Amino acid sequence: MKKMRTISIVIVILVITVLSAVLQKLLMPKYMTQIVEGALIEEYYHEKIKDHDVIFIGDCEVYENFSPITLWEEYGITSFIRGGAQQLVWHSYYLLEDTLKYEKPDVVVFSVLAMMYNEPQREAYNRMNIDGMPLSLTKLKMAKASMMPEEDLITYVFPILRFHSRWSELTSEDFRYWFKRDQISHNGYLMRVDVKPVGRLPSPRLLDDYRFGDKAYEYLDKITELCKKNGIKLVLIKSPSLYPHWYEEWDQQMVDYAQKNGLLYINMLNDIDEIGLDFEKDTYDAGLHLNLSGAEKAAKYLGKILQTKFNLPDRRNDEKLSAIWQEKIDYYNKMEQEQYRELEEYGYLLKFNMRRNQENNINP
C-alpha cells in the first residue's frame, strides 16, 4: 500500500512538471513575427556543429552589422554571433562563459558600444538575452547581475512565474510556435534588405562624465581574462554605425584599454571609405544599423583583418563543413529573395513592420 502511494505521488509530480513545462512554452513570448531579436540567443543551441573560428558577442552593432555567411564565402571562416538586443557587458561575459562550455573559438569579437551602460536598463532586454539560455549556474549568475530591482531570480528558473498572466494576451502566433519556432537568423545575423538613407543625425549631447562605469570595466576585464585563460584572441570593435554617437573620449578609453591589455581594437568608423559603405544605400534605418549590403561589406572588411592578423584557416575544403554551410547559404539566399519580394509587394518587410515602435513599448 505504501509503495502504491509513493508511485502515485511520483506520477502526480511528473504530470504536474510536464504540464507546467508545456504551459510555460505556450505562455512565454515567441519573438517570431514581432521583436524577433528575442529569438536570437536560443538559436545558437540548435547549431549542428559548434566549432566556430570566431564568436561575436554584443548588441545590435554585431547582430545587424556583420554577415557570417560572407565571412565563410569570402574567407572560409566559420563564425557565430551571440548577440542580443541591448546586450550589456555582463550579458556578453556570461554568454561567452556559456559558449565556452560547447566550444573554444580562436577569436572573440566584442562590440564596445555596450560600455556606455553601467547599470541594468530594462527587464525586457534582460529577458531577450537570458531566457533563451538553458538553465545553468551561468544563466543564474547572468540573471543576478542583470536584474532590475523589481525582478525575482526565481522567474529566470521558472519563467512561467513571470509570464503566467499572458493568458489574456495569447495570439495565434503563440499556438503556432508553441513547440517549434522558425529560424530567424543566419548564425546570429539578423537580415534586413530594406533601405533608409541617412538624413540629419541628432547633435551629440554633452555628457557630465565621459568615463565608462566601474561595472562595465569590471566585466570587460572578466571578458579579457576569460579569453586569456582559454588562449582566445580578443578583438574590441566599434561597428560603423553612425548613431548613437561614439565620442572621442570613449574611443580613447578603448585605445588605451587595448594597448594596456595587448588587444586589437578596431574603430570601423575610421574606415568607412575603405570598407566601401554608402549610407545612402547600406543602412535600413538612417545609420543606426547596416542592411544586408552594408553587413556584407563590413564582414568582408573585418574578415580580411581577422584572417591576416590571427592566421585563421580557410576551411572551405572541408567537405563536411562545406555541406553544412551550403545549407546555410541556401537559406540565406532564400530569405534575401523573400524580403525583396515583400518589399516589392507591400513596401515593407512583414516581420519587421513597425518593429522600432514596438521596441519602445516592449512588455515581456
Secondary structure as UniProt FT lines:
FT   HELIX           2..27
FT   HELIX           36..39
FT   HELIX           40..43
FT   HELIX           44..46
FT   STRAND          54..58
FT   HELIX           60..63
FT   TURN            64..65
FT   HELIX           68..75
FT   STRAND          79..83
FT   TURN            85..86
FT   HELIX           89..99
FT   TURN            100..102
FT   STRAND          107..111
FT   HELIX           112..116
FT   HELIX           123..130
FT   TURN            131..132
FT   HELIX           137..146
FT   TURN            149..150
FT   HELIX           154..157
FT   HELIX           160..163
FT   HELIX           164..169
FT   HELIX           172..176
FT   TURN            187..188
FT   HELIX           214..229
FT   TURN            230..231
FT   STRAND          233..238
FT   HELIX           248..261
FT   STRAND          264..267
FT   HELIX           268..271
FT   HELIX           272..275
FT   TURN            279..281
FT   TURN            286..287
FT   HELIX           292..310
FT   TURN            316..317
FT   HELIX           319..346
FT   HELIX           350..352
FT   TURN            353..354
FT   HELIX           355..359
FT   TURN            360..361
//
